[in-house]
Amino acid sequence: MFWFTLLTVVVAAQPRTAGYQFTVDLRAVDSDRLMVHVKLPALSGVGSKLVWAFPRIIPGTYRISDFGQFISQVKAYDRQGRLLPVKKIDTNRWQINGTAQPERITYLVDDIVDTEKKHNIYAMSASNIEAGMNFVLNTPAFFGYLEGYTQLPVRLEISKPETFYGATSMMPIAQTNTSDVFEMSSIDALYDGPLLYAVPDTTVVTVGNCRVLVAVYSPNHKITSAQIASWLEPLLRATQAFLGGKLPTDQYAFLYYFRDPNLKHSFPNQNMGALEHTRSSFYYLPEMSADALQKDVTDMSSHEFFHIITPLTIASKEIKQFNFSRPVLSQHLWLYEGATEYFSRLVQAQYGLKSTETFLGELVRKIVMSRNQFNDKLPFTVLSKESAGKYADQYVNVYQKGALIAACLDLQLLHRSQGRYGLRELARDLGNRYGKDSAFNDAELFGEIGRLTGPETEAFLQRYVAGGEPIPYEYYLGLAGVKYAAEAREEVYTLGGFGTYQDAGGWLWVDDTSELNAFGKKMGYQPGDKIVSVNGELMRGNQVPSRLSNVKKQLHLGDTLRVRVVRKSDSIWLVQPVEKVTVIYKNQISLQADASAEALVVQQAWLKPAASFTTTGFVPQDTTQVGSTDAYPDSGAALPVPADLRTEGEIHR
């Protein structure tokens, strides 16, 4: 209370400024709440009635958040320090009345991360106020604005515990052991800069032209910034090469918050996600071992970093002139999220950070998820426009089918240009056309892409993105000599369809005969049979799977299968003429051994690093555009061909 009184005297003595001046003291936590003080800009030509607001929605989340529900005790004062009437008009807005303009506002911000209140805010955009431990300042949750005045400059002063470090991509204009001061050009720029305050665990790496900060809060010290930096450095070097030798920013901050599994949060235990901004990204992740986290952290970080290109450089007016109060969404999530997701995986495949098989398996996983869990006939432009409303349940498909749209478009472009021009080059040209300072009209993008690349590309977009026709993945993957089959049948020799296990001594045992096929029944397998040999191959040790595979490969029509088993101490032979069975394989993908020369040219351009590439247009160095944010729920493990998405035919078969 003394601090508040002192601030009143000091502020009253100062002249009015042209922008907002926010102050918050992280040392003054009261029941997981913080008081924010705002000195308001001097406004001319306006009446006394103004509206103080917090975002209802922020870019990229495609979800109504209503940050105002965690704001309370909003008070407004005039130049003489007198209270002005304040009326809450909805969840996110307060009308300030009176005969004079307000000079300053105060309000309380509540912790979202551990609240018991039901809400719809993503964990990666939430506030966290944990005295003595950490503070997560996702700025839309802390700082409001006067409606109609988001483009005024902002000054932010944060007082902090002496042992805490504020990790952010924003550069302070002044700094002491207990304070940081930042200046931004607008509320948009303020919302573009998340901050993580904690006892510092940071690592800085330099990749080409870019200084990269990695900051970690891991309450039980299960993972460190140095470990994550060691994963990110090769990823960023690959990205640098992918983009022609220069990263699209000169500084970047990766901010990782790891959730203590023993603390109660307002999100599910395994919830994870990330928000991207122009020069940073914020991550909310479960605290686990480094080995368990490495794949998800790498994939998510790659995705968020590539957002610098879309939508933080290439975007429509709906993104670059964002309306925080009323959802007005773009129809091009296939570009903002789909292409970003695709590039984030492709760069790892091209530069050897994951195998070709793993990359192709990820595409298969996305095909199956998009077809089985979502409406594959819903036009993607419609999904995008209604992703915060009518089609909110379809939103996650932007990471599945959205990435597949990008992959197929890439393959078509590479095919038509004989490997010389793909989606990456199209993104470069769109960057040249629009860049950080301009935006395209939503309805005109397909036509512009058609002018850059030809009518066939525009037809593709109209047919599979604006239209509801399912994409023939078999055709587009085939352009690169990749064979994909949603379902395939094959006649193969069978061992009988029995299930097995190996004991501590390495011997193979029959333990499941519930799926014996007709041949297996003729053989007479029984649970508890110890398999000693199959056609002379000893069934003991680590080589059992490969030996069984070799046996099957060597079988021919007219051969006999001879299996020696021990059954209740008796050694017996199970013998039958070999037979074939029909095996149904689902969602199989592989490189074609007999691919055409034309397809191999596309395959080489698709899966191997380009010899040269320039990045003109991808340099949003001084942008003040608010950073888009997005939830990133696609965190499943990558499998060369996901076992849960295919039907194999036999067990040991």
C-alpha positions as CSV (number, residue, x, y, z in Angstrom):
1,M,0.0,0.0,0.0
2,F,2.9,2.3,0.7
3,W,4.4,1.5,-2.7
4,F,1.1,2.4,-4.4
5,T,0.9,5.8,-2.5
6,L,4.5,6.7,-3.4
7,L,3.8,5.8,-7.1
8,T,0.8,8.1,-7.1
9,V,2.8,11.1,-6.0
10,V,5.6,10.5,-8.5
11,V,3.3,9.9,-11.4
12,A,1.2,13.0,-10.7
13,A,4.3,15.1,-10.9
14,Q,5.3,13.8,-14.4
15,P,4.0,15.1,-17.7
16,R,1.6,13.0,-19.8
17,T,3.3,10.9,-22.5
18,A,2.2,9.7,-25.9
19,G,2.1,6.0,-24.9
20,Y,1.4,3.5,-22.2
21,Q,3.6,3.1,-19.1
22,F,3.1,-0.2,-17.4
23,T,4.8,-1.1,-14.1
24,V,4.6,-4.4,-12.2
25,D,6.5,-5.6,-9.1
26,L,7.2,-9.4,-9.1
27,R,8.2,-9.2,-5.4
28,A,4.7,-8.0,-4.4
29,V,2.7,-11.2,-4.9
30,D,-0.6,-11.5,-3.0
31,S,-2.4,-14.8,-3.1
32,D,-1.0,-15.6,-6.6
33,R,-2.0,-12.2,-7.8
34,L,0.0,-9.2,-9.0
35,M,-0.9,-5.5,-9.2
36,V,-0.3,-3.7,-12.5
37,H,-0.1,0.1,-12.7
38,V,-0.6,1.9,-16.0
39,K,0.0,5.5,-16.8
40,L,-2.2,6.2,-19.8
41,P,-1.3,8.3,-22.9
42,A,-2.6,11.8,-23.3
43,L,-5.3,11.6,-25.9
44,S,-6.7,14.5,-27.9
45,G,-10.1,14.7,-29.6
46,V,-11.8,12.1,-27.5
47,G,-14.5,12.3,-24.9
48,S,-14.1,11.2,-21.3
49,K,-15.6,7.7,-21.9
50,L,-12.9,5.2,-22.7
51,V,-12.9,1.4,-22.7
52,W,-10.1,-0.6,-21.0
53,A,-9.8,-4.0,-22.6
54,F,-8.0,-7.4,-22.6
55,P,-7.8,-9.7,-25.6
56,R,-10.7,-12.1,-26.2
57,I,-8.5,-14.0,-28.7
58,I,-4.9,-13.7,-29.8
59,P,-3.3,-14.6,-33.1
60,G,-2.8,-18.3,-33.9
61,T,-4.6,-19.8,-31.0
62,Y,-7.9,-20.0,-33.1
63,R,-9.7,-20.3,-29.8
64,I,-11.7,-17.8,-27.6
65,S,-9.5,-17.2,-24.6
66,D,-11.2,-14.3,-22.7
67,F,-8.1,-13.1,-20.7
68,G,-10.2,-10.6,-18.9
69,Q,-11.8,-13.2,-16.7
70,F,-8.5,-13.2,-14.7
71,I,-8.5,-9.4,-14.2
72,S,-10.1,-7.8,-11.1
73,Q,-10.3,-4.6,-9.1
74,V,-9.9,-2.3,-12.2
75,K,-9.6,1.3,-10.9
76,A,-9.1,4.5,-12.9
77,Y,-7.8,7.9,-11.7
78,D,-7.7,11.4,-13.1
79,R,-4.8,13.8,-12.9
80,Q,-5.8,14.9,-9.4
81,G,-5.8,11.3,-8.2
82,R,-9.6,11.1,-7.9
83,L,-11.3,7.8,-8.6
84,L,-13.4,7.7,-11.8
85,P,-16.5,5.5,-12.3
86,V,-15.6,2.2,-13.9
87,K,-18.2,-0.3,-15.1
88,K,-17.5,-3.8,-16.3
89,I,-19.4,-4.2,-19.6
90,D,-18.4,-7.8,-20.5
91,T,-15.7,-10.4,-19.6
92,N,-12.9,-8.4,-21.2
93,R,-13.9,-4.8,-21.1
94,W,-14.4,-2.0,-18.5
95,Q,-15.9,1.4,-19.4
96,I,-14.3,4.4,-17.7
97,N,-16.7,7.2,-17.1
98,G,-16.4,10.7,-15.6
99,T,-15.9,14.3,-16.7
100,A,-12.2,14.0,-17.2
101,Q,-9.9,11.6,-19.0
102,P,-8.2,8.9,-16.9
103,E,-4.5,9.4,-16.2
104,R,-3.8,6.0,-14.8
105,I,-5.3,2.6,-14.2
106,T,-4.6,-0.1,-11.6
107,Y,-5.8,-3.7,-11.6
108,L,-5.0,-7.2,-10.3
109,V,-3.8,-10.1,-12.5
110,D,-4.6,-13.6,-11.3
111,D,-2.6,-16.8,-11.9
112,I,-4.1,-18.9,-14.7
113,V,-1.8,-21.9,-14.5
114,D,-3.0,-23.2,-11.1
115,T,-6.5,-21.6,-11.0
116,E,-9.5,-23.7,-10.1
117,K,-11.7,-21.6,-12.4
118,K,-12.8,-23.3,-15.6
119,H,-11.4,-21.6,-18.7
120,N,-10.5,-22.1,-22.3
121,I,-6.9,-20.6,-22.3
122,Y,-4.1,-22.6,-23.7
123,A,-1.4,-23.4,-21.2
124,M,1.2,-21.9,-23.4
125,S,-0.5,-18.5,-23.4
126,A,-1.3,-18.5,-19.7
127,S,0.0,-16.5,-16.8
128,N,1.9,-18.1,-13.9
129,I,2.6,-16.3,-10.7
130,E,4.6,-18.5,-8.3
131,A,6.4,-16.4,-5.8
132,G,10.0,-17.4,-5.2
133,M,9.9,-19.9,-8.0
134,N,9.0,-18.5,-11.4
135,F,6.8,-15.9,-13.2
136,V,5.5,-16.6,-16.7
137,L,4.5,-13.3,-18.3
138,N,2.6,-14.1,-21.4
139,T,1.8,-10.5,-22.0
140,P,-1.8,-10.7,-23.3
141,A,-2.7,-12.1,-19.9
142,F,-1.1,-9.2,-18.0
143,F,-1.4,-6.0,-19.9
144,G,-4.5,-4.4,-21.3
145,Y,-5.1,-1.5,-23.7
146,L,-7.6,1.3,-24.5
147,E,-9.9,0.2,-27.3
148,G,-8.9,1.9,-30.5
149,Y,-5.4,2.8,-29.3
150,T,-3.3,-0.4,-29.8
151,Q,-0.7,1.4,-32.0
152,L,0.6,3.7,-29.3
153,P,4.1,3.1,-27.9
154,V,4.6,1.1,-24.7
155,R,7.1,1.3,-21.8
156,L,7.2,-1.6,-19.4
157,E,9.1,-1.6,-16.1
158,I,9.4,-4.8,-14.2
159,S,10.7,-5.0,-10.7
160,K,12.0,-8.5,-9.8
161,P,13.8,-10.5,-7.1
162,E,17.6,-10.0,-7.3
163,T,18.3,-13.6,-8.0
164,F,15.8,-13.8,-10.9
165,Y,16.6,-13.3,-14.6
166,G,14.1,-12.3,-17.2
167,A,14.5,-14.4,-20.3
168,T,12.9,-12.8,-23.3
169,S,13.8,-11.8,-26.9
170,M,13.1,-8.1,-26.0
171,M,16.1,-6.0,-25.3
172,P,15.9,-3.9,-22.2
173,I,16.7,-0.2,-22.5
174,A,17.7,-0.1,-18.8
175,Q,18.5,-2.8,-16.4
176,T,19.6,-3.3,-12.8
177,N,19.8,-6.3,-10.4
178,T,16.2,-5.7,-9.5
179,S,14.6,-4.2,-12.6
180,D,14.2,-4.4,-16.3
181,V,12.8,-1.7,-18.5
182,F,11.5,-2.3,-22.1
183,E,10.1,-0.1,-24.8
184,M,7.9,-1.3,-27.6
185,S,6.3,0.5,-30.5
186,S,2.7,-0.7,-29.8
187,I,0.5,-3.1,-27.9
188,D,1.0,-5.5,-30.8
189,A,4.7,-5.4,-30.1
190,L,4.1,-5.9,-26.4
191,Y,2.0,-9.0,-27.0
192,D,4.9,-10.3,-29.2
193,G,7.3,-10.6,-26.3
194,P,6.7,-13.3,-23.6
195,L,9.0,-13.2,-20.5
196,L,10.1,-16.0,-18.2
197,Y,11.5,-14.9,-14.8
198,A,13.3,-17.5,-12.7
199,V,16.6,-18.3,-11.2
200,P,18.6,-18.4,-14.5
201,D,19.3,-21.6,-16.5
202,T,20.2,-20.2,-19.9
203,T,22.5,-21.1,-22.7
204,V,23.4,-18.9,-25.7
205,V,24.5,-20.3,-29.1
206,T,25.3,-18.4,-32.2
207,V,24.2,-19.9,-35.5
208,G,25.4,-17.8,-38.5
209,N,23.9,-14.4,-38.2
210,C,21.6,-15.3,-35.3
211,R,22.2,-15.1,-31.5
212,V,19.9,-17.7,-29.9
213,L,19.0,-17.7,-26.2
214,V,17.7,-21.0,-24.6
215,A,16.1,-20.5,-21.2
216,V,14.7,-23.3,-19.1
217,Y,12.6,-23.5,-15.9
218,S,12.8,-27.2,-14.7
219,P,11.7,-27.2,-11.1
220,N,13.3,-30.6,-10.3
221,H,16.3,-30.0,-12.6
222,K,15.5,-33.0,-14.9
223,I,16.5,-31.1,-18.0
224,T,18.8,-28.1,-18.6
225,S,19.2,-25.4,-21.2
226,A,22.5,-26.8,-22.2
227,Q,20.9,-30.1,-23.1
228,I,18.2,-28.4,-25.2
229,A,20.7,-26.1,-26.8
230,S,22.7,-29.2,-27.9
231,W,19.6,-30.4,-29.7
232,L,18.7,-27.1,-31.2
233,E,22.1,-26.1,-32.6
234,P,22.1,-28.8,-35.4
235,L,18.4,-28.1,-36.1
236,L,19.1,-24.4,-36.5
237,R,22.2,-25.0,-38.7
238,A,20.0,-27.3,-40.9
239,T,17.4,-24.5,-41.0
240,Q,20.1,-22.0,-41.9
241,A,21.2,-24.2,-44.8
242,F,17.6,-24.9,-45.8
243,L,17.0,-21.1,-46.1
244,G,20.1,-20.4,-48.1
245,G,22.7,-19.7,-45.5
246,K,21.0,-17.1,-43.4
247,L,18.4,-17.3,-40.6
248,P,15.5,-14.9,-40.9
249,T,16.2,-13.1,-37.6
250,D,19.4,-11.8,-35.9
251,Q,18.2,-12.9,-32.4
252,Y,15.8,-15.4,-31.0
253,A,14.7,-16.8,-27.7
254,F,13.4,-20.3,-26.9
255,L,11.6,-20.2,-23.5
256,Y,10.8,-23.5,-21.9
257,Y,8.6,-24.0,-18.9
258,F,8.5,-27.5,-17.5
259,R,5.6,-28.4,-15.3
260,D,6.3,-30.0,-11.9
261,P,4.2,-33.2,-12.0
262,N,3.5,-32.8,-8.2
263,L,1.8,-29.5,-8.6
264,K,-1.9,-29.1,-9.6
265,H,-2.4,-27.1,-12.7
266,S,-5.6,-26.1,-14.5
267,F,-4.5,-28.2,-17.6
268,P,-4.4,-32.0,-18.1
269,N,-1.2,-33.6,-16.7
270,Q,0.3,-34.4,-20.2
271,N,-0.8,-31.2,-21.8
272,M,1.9,-29.6,-23.9
273,G,2.2,-26.9,-26.4
274,A,4.0,-23.8,-27.7
275,L,3.4,-20.3,-28.9
276,E,5.4,-18.6,-31.6
277,H,6.3,-15.0,-31.8
278,T,8.4,-12.9,-34.2
279,R,11.7,-13.5,-32.3
280,S,10.8,-16.0,-29.6
281,S,8.6,-19.0,-28.7
282,F,7.2,-20.1,-25.4
283,Y,6.8,-23.8,-24.4
284,Y,4.7,-25.5,-21.7
285,L,5.8,-29.1,-21.3
286,P,5.6,-31.9,-18.7
287,E,8.8,-32.3,-16.8
288,M,10.4,-35.6,-17.8
289,S,13.8,-37.0,-18.6
290,A,15.8,-35.5,-21.4
291,D,15.6,-38.7,-23.4
292,A,11.8,-38.7,-23.1
293,L,11.5,-35.1,-24.2
294,Q,14.1,-34.8,-27.0
295,K,11.9,-35.7,-30.0
296,D,8.9,-33.6,-29.0
297,V,11.1,-30.6,-28.0
298,T,13.0,-30.8,-31.3
299,D,9.9,-31.1,-33.5
300,M,8.0,-28.4,-31.6
301,S,10.9,-26.0,-31.6
302,S,11.4,-26.5,-35.4
303,H,7.7,-25.8,-36.0
304,E,7.7,-22.6,-33.9
305,F,10.9,-21.3,-35.5
306,F,9.5,-21.8,-39.0
307,H,6.6,-19.6,-38.1
308,I,8.9,-16.6,-38.7
309,I,8.2,-17.2,-42.4
310,T,4.4,-17.9,-42.1
311,P,2.5,-16.1,-40.7
312,L,5.0,-13.7,-39.2
313,T,6.3,-12.6,-42.6
314,I,3.7,-13.9,-45.1
315,A,0.2,-13.3,-43.9
316,S,-3.2,-11.8,-44.6
317,K,-4.7,-8.7,-43.2
318,E,-6.7,-10.8,-40.7
319,I,-3.3,-11.7,-39.1
320,K,-1.3,-8.5,-39.5
321,Q,-4.2,-6.3,-38.5
322,F,-5.4,-8.5,-35.8
323,N,-8.7,-7.8,-33.9
324,F,-8.2,-8.8,-30.3
325,S,-11.8,-8.3,-29.4
326,R,-13.7,-10.0,-32.2
327,P,-12.5,-13.2,-34.0
328,V,-11.9,-12.4,-37.7
329,L,-9.9,-15.3,-38.9
330,S,-8.1,-16.0,-42.2
331,Q,-9.0,-18.9,-44.5
332,H,-5.3,-19.9,-45.0
333,L,-4.4,-22.1,-42.1
334,W,-3.1,-24.6,-44.6
335,L,-0.3,-22.0,-45.1
336,Y,0.2,-20.7,-41.6
337,E,0.1,-24.0,-39.8
338,G,0.2,-26.6,-42.5
339,A,3.2,-25.4,-44.4
340,T,5.0,-24.5,-41.2
341,E,4.5,-28.0,-39.8
342,Y,5.6,-29.5,-43.1
343,F,8.8,-27.4,-43.4
344,S,9.7,-28.2,-39.8
345,R,9.7,-32.0,-40.5
346,L,11.2,-31.7,-44.0
347,V,14.3,-29.8,-43.0
348,Q,15.1,-32.5,-40.5
349,A,14.8,-35.2,-43.2
350,Q,16.8,-33.3,-45.8
351,Y,19.7,-32.7,-43.4
352,G,19.9,-36.1,-41.7
353,L,18.3,-35.2,-38.4
354,K,15.7,-37.9,-39.0
355,S,15.7,-40.7,-41.5
356,T,13.7,-40.7,-44.7
357,E,11.7,-43.6,-43.4
358,T,10.8,-41.7,-40.3
359,F,9.7,-38.7,-42.3
360,L,7.6,-40.8,-44.6
361,G,6.1,-42.5,-41.6
362,E,5.1,-39.1,-40.2
363,L,3.3,-38.4,-43.4
364,V,1.5,-41.7,-43.2
365,R,0.5,-40.9,-39.6
366,K,-1.0,-37.6,-40.7
367,I,-2.9,-39.2,-43.6
368,V,-4.5,-41.7,-41.3
369,M,-5.3,-39.2,-38.6
370,S,-6.8,-36.7,-41.1
371,R,-8.9,-39.4,-42.7
372,N,-10.0,-41.3,-39.6
373,Q,-10.4,-38.5,-37.0
374,F,-11.5,-35.5,-39.0
375,N,-13.9,-34.6,-41.8
376,D,-11.8,-35.1,-44.9
377,K,-14.4,-33.5,-47.2
378,L,-14.6,-30.2,-45.2
379,P,-13.0,-27.4,-47.3
380,F,-9.9,-26.3,-45.6
381,T,-10.7,-22.6,-46.2
382,V,-14.0,-23.1,-44.3
383,L,-12.3,-24.9,-41.5
384,S,-9.9,-22.1,-41.1
385,K,-12.5,-19.3,-41.0
386,E,-14.6,-21.2,-38.5
387,S,-11.8,-22.8,-36.5
388,A,-12.6,-20.8,-33.4
389,G,-16.3,-21.5,-33.7
390,K,-18.4,-24.0,-35.7
391,Y,-15.5,-26.2,-36.6
392,A,-13.4,-25.9,-33.5
393,D,-13.4,-29.7,-33.2
394,Q,-11.6,-29.9,-36.6
395,Y,-8.8,-27.5,-35.7
396,V,-6.1,-30.1,-35.0
397,N,-6.4,-31.2,-38.6
398,V,-4.4,-28.1,-39.6
399,Y,-1.3,-30.1,-38.3
400,Q,-2.4,-33.2,-40.2
401,K,-4.1,-32.4,-43.5
402,G,-2.6,-28.9,-43.5
403,A,0.9,-30.4,-43.6
404,L,-0.2,-32.9,-46.3
405,I,-1.6,-30.1,-48.5
406,A,1.8,-28.4,-48.2
407,A,3.6,-31.7,-49.1
408,C,1.5,-32.4,-52.1
409,L,1.7,-28.8,-53.4
410,D,5.5,-29.1,-52.9
411,L,5.6,-32.3,-54.9
412,Q,3.4,-30.9,-57.7
413,L,5.6,-27.8,-58.0
414,L,8.8,-29.9,-58.0
415,H,7.4,-32.3,-60.6
416,R,6.3,-29.5,-63.0
417,S,9.7,-27.7,-62.6
418,Q,11.8,-30.8,-62.8
419,G,13.0,-30.3,-59.3
420,R,14.0,-26.7,-59.6
421,Y,11.1,-24.9,-57.9
422,G,9.1,-26.1,-54.9
423,L,7.1,-24.8,-52.0
424,R,10.2,-23.3,-50.4
425,E,10.8,-21.2,-53.5
426,L,7.1,-20.2,-53.6
427,A,7.4,-19.1,-49.9
428,R,10.5,-17.0,-50.9
429,D,8.6,-15.4,-53.7
430,L,5.6,-14.7,-51.5
431,G,8.0,-13.1,-49.0
432,N,9.3,-10.9,-51.8
433,R,5.8,-10.0,-52.8
434,Y,4.5,-9.2,-49.3
435,G,7.2,-9.3,-46.7
436,K,6.9,-8.0,-43.1
437,D,5.3,-4.7,-43.9
438,S,2.3,-5.7,-46.1
439,A,-0.4,-8.2,-46.1
440,F,-2.4,-10.0,-48.8
441,N,-6.2,-10.1,-49.1
442,D,-7.5,-13.5,-48.1
443,A,-9.6,-13.9,-51.3
444,E,-6.7,-13.0,-53.6
445,L,-4.0,-15.4,-52.4
446,F,-4.8,-18.3,-54.7
447,G,-4.8,-16.1,-57.7
448,E,-1.5,-14.6,-56.7
449,I,0.1,-18.0,-56.3
450,G,-1.4,-18.9,-59.7
451,R,0.3,-15.9,-61.3
452,L,3.6,-16.9,-59.7
453,T,3.5,-20.6,-60.5
454,G,0.9,-21.2,-63.1
455,P,-2.8,-22.1,-63.4
456,E,-2.2,-25.8,-62.4
457,T,-1.2,-24.6,-58.9
458,E,-4.2,-22.4,-58.5
459,A,-6.4,-25.3,-59.7
460,F,-4.8,-27.6,-57.0
461,L,-5.6,-25.0,-54.3
462,Q,-9.2,-24.5,-55.5
463,R,-9.8,-28.2,-55.8
464,Y,-8.2,-29.5,-52.5
465,V,-8.1,-26.5,-50.2
466,A,-11.1,-24.3,-51.2
467,G,-12.9,-27.4,-52.4
468,G,-13.9,-30.5,-50.4
469,E,-12.3,-33.2,-52.7
470,P,-10.1,-35.6,-50.7
471,I,-6.4,-35.5,-51.9
472,P,-5.2,-38.5,-53.8
473,Y,-2.0,-39.0,-51.8
474,E,-1.0,-42.0,-53.8
475,Y,-0.7,-39.9,-56.9
476,Y,1.3,-37.0,-55.4
477,L,3.7,-39.2,-53.5
478,G,4.2,-41.2,-56.6
479,L,5.5,-38.1,-58.4
480,A,8.6,-38.5,-56.1
481,G,8.9,-42.3,-56.6
482,V,7.2,-43.0,-53.3
483,K,4.7,-45.8,-53.1
484,Y,1.8,-45.3,-50.7
485,A,-1.1,-47.8,-50.3
486,A,-3.9,-47.2,-47.9
487,E,-4.5,-51.0,-48.2
488,A,-2.5,-53.7,-50.0
489,R,-2.9,-57.4,-50.2
490,E,-0.1,-59.9,-50.6
491,E,0.1,-63.7,-50.8
492,V,2.9,-64.8,-48.4
493,Y,4.1,-68.1,-46.9
494,T,2.9,-68.5,-43.3
495,L,4.3,-70.1,-40.2
496,G,0.9,-70.5,-38.8
497,G,-0.1,-67.3,-37.0
498,F,1.0,-68.1,-33.4
499,G,2.1,-65.7,-30.7
500,T,5.4,-66.1,-29.0
501,Y,7.7,-64.8,-26.2
502,Q,11.4,-65.5,-25.3
503,D,12.4,-66.7,-21.9
504,A,15.4,-65.5,-19.9
505,G,17.5,-68.1,-21.6
506,G,16.5,-66.8,-25.0
507,W,14.3,-69.8,-26.0
508,L,11.2,-69.1,-28.1
509,W,7.8,-70.3,-26.7
510,V,4.3,-70.4,-28.1
511,D,2.0,-68.5,-25.8
512,D,-1.0,-67.5,-27.9
513,T,-2.9,-69.7,-30.4
514,S,-6.0,-67.6,-30.5
515,E,-5.2,-66.3,-34.0
516,L,-4.0,-69.5,-35.6
517,N,-4.8,-69.7,-39.3
518,A,-5.8,-72.9,-41.1
519,F,-2.2,-73.8,-41.6
520,G,-1.3,-73.3,-38.0
521,K,-4.2,-75.5,-36.9
522,K,-2.9,-78.2,-39.3
523,M,0.6,-77.9,-37.7
524,G,-1.0,-78.4,-34.3
525,Y,0.8,-75.7,-32.2
526,Q,-0.2,-75.5,-28.6
527,P,0.4,-72.9,-25.9
528,G,3.5,-73.9,-23.9
529,D,5.3,-75.4,-26.8
530,K,9.0,-74.6,-26.7
531,I,10.2,-74.1,-30.2
532,V,13.7,-75.6,-30.7
533,S,14.1,-75.2,-34.4
534,V,12.3,-74.2,-37.6
535,N,13.6,-75.8,-40.8
536,G,17.0,-76.3,-39.1
537,E,17.3,-72.8,-37.7
538,L,17.9,-72.7,-33.9
539,M,15.2,-70.6,-32.1
540,R,17.3,-69.2,-29.3
541,G,19.0,-65.9,-28.8
542,N,18.9,-62.4,-30.2
543,Q,18.8,-63.6,-33.8
544,V,15.4,-65.4,-33.5
545,P,13.4,-62.7,-35.4
546,S,15.9,-62.6,-38.3
547,R,16.1,-66.4,-38.5
548,L,12.3,-66.7,-38.7
549,S,12.3,-64.0,-41.4
550,N,15.0,-65.9,-43.3
551,V,13.0,-69.2,-43.1
552,K,9.9,-67.5,-44.6
553,K,12.0,-66.0,-47.4
554,Q,13.5,-69.3,-48.4
555,L,10.1,-71.2,-48.7
556,H,8.9,-72.2,-52.1
557,L,5.9,-74.1,-53.5
558,G,6.2,-77.8,-52.6
559,D,8.5,-77.2,-49.6
560,T,7.8,-78.7,-46.1
561,L,7.8,-76.7,-42.9
562,R,9.5,-78.7,-40.1
563,V,9.2,-77.3,-36.6
564,R,10.8,-79.1,-33.6
565,V,9.1,-78.4,-30.3
566,V,9.3,-79.6,-26.7
567,R,5.9,-80.3,-25.3
568,K,5.7,-81.5,-21.7
569,S,9.2,-82.8,-21.8
570,D,8.6,-84.7,-25.1
571,S,10.4,-83.7,-28.3
572,I,8.1,-83.8,-31.2
573,W,8.1,-82.7,-34.8
574,L,5.3,-80.6,-36.4
575,V,5.4,-81.1,-40.2
576,Q,3.2,-79.8,-43.0
577,P,3.5,-78.8,-46.7
578,V,3.9,-75.0,-46.8
579,E,0.9,-72.8,-47.6
580,K,0.3,-69.2,-48.4
581,V,-2.1,-66.8,-46.8
582,T,-3.4,-63.4,-47.8
583,V,-2.0,-60.7,-45.7
584,I,-3.7,-57.2,-45.6
585,Y,-1.3,-54.4,-45.1
586,K,-2.6,-50.9,-44.3
587,N,-0.9,-47.6,-44.8
588,Q,2.3,-48.8,-46.3
589,I,4.8,-46.3,-47.6
590,S,8.2,-46.9,-49.2
591,L,10.6,-45.6,-51.9
592,Q,9.9,-47.4,-55.2
593,A,12.8,-49.5,-56.4
594,D,11.7,-49.1,-60.0
595,A,10.9,-45.3,-59.9
596,S,11.2,-43.5,-63.2
597,A,14.1,-41.1,-63.9
598,E,11.6,-38.2,-63.8
599,A,10.4,-39.3,-60.3
600,L,14.0,-39.7,-59.1
601,V,14.7,-36.1,-60.0
602,V,11.8,-35.0,-57.9
603,Q,12.8,-37.3,-55.1
604,Q,16.3,-35.9,-55.0
605,A,15.0,-32.3,-54.9
606,W,12.5,-33.2,-52.2
607,L,14.5,-35.3,-49.8
608,K,18.1,-34.0,-50.3
609,P,19.6,-30.6,-49.5
610,A,19.4,-28.0,-52.2
611,A,22.8,-26.9,-53.7
612,S,21.8,-23.2,-53.3
613,F,18.9,-21.1,-52.2
614,T,18.4,-17.4,-51.5
615,T,16.1,-16.0,-48.8
616,T,15.3,-12.5,-50.1
617,G,12.1,-11.4,-48.4
618,F,12.6,-13.5,-45.2
619,V,14.2,-10.7,-43.1
620,P,11.6,-9.4,-40.6
621,Q,14.4,-7.9,-38.4
622,D,12.6,-4.8,-37.3
623,T,9.0,-5.9,-37.3
624,T,6.6,-4.8,-34.6
625,Q,3.8,-7.0,-35.8
626,V,2.3,-9.0,-33.0
627,G,3.6,-12.5,-32.9
628,S,1.1,-15.1,-33.8
629,T,0.5,-17.8,-31.2
630,D,-0.6,-21.3,-31.7
631,A,-1.3,-24.5,-29.8
632,Y,0.8,-27.3,-31.0
633,P,-0.9,-30.6,-30.0
634,D,0.8,-32.9,-32.6
635,S,3.3,-34.5,-30.3
636,G,2.9,-38.2,-30.9
637,A,6.0,-40.3,-31.4
638,A,7.2,-40.7,-35.0
639,L,7.4,-44.2,-36.4
640,P,8.7,-45.3,-39.8
641,V,5.3,-46.9,-40.3
642,P,3.2,-46.5,-37.2
643,A,2.4,-49.9,-35.7
644,D,-1.0,-48.7,-34.4
645,L,-2.0,-47.6,-37.9
646,R,-1.4,-50.8,-39.9
647,T,-2.5,-54.3,-40.0
648,E,0.3,-56.8,-40.3
649,G,-1.3,-60.2,-40.9
650,E,0.6,-62.4,-38.5
651,I,2.1,-62.4,-35.1
652,H,4.9,-65.0,-35.8
653,R,3.8,-65.9,-38.6
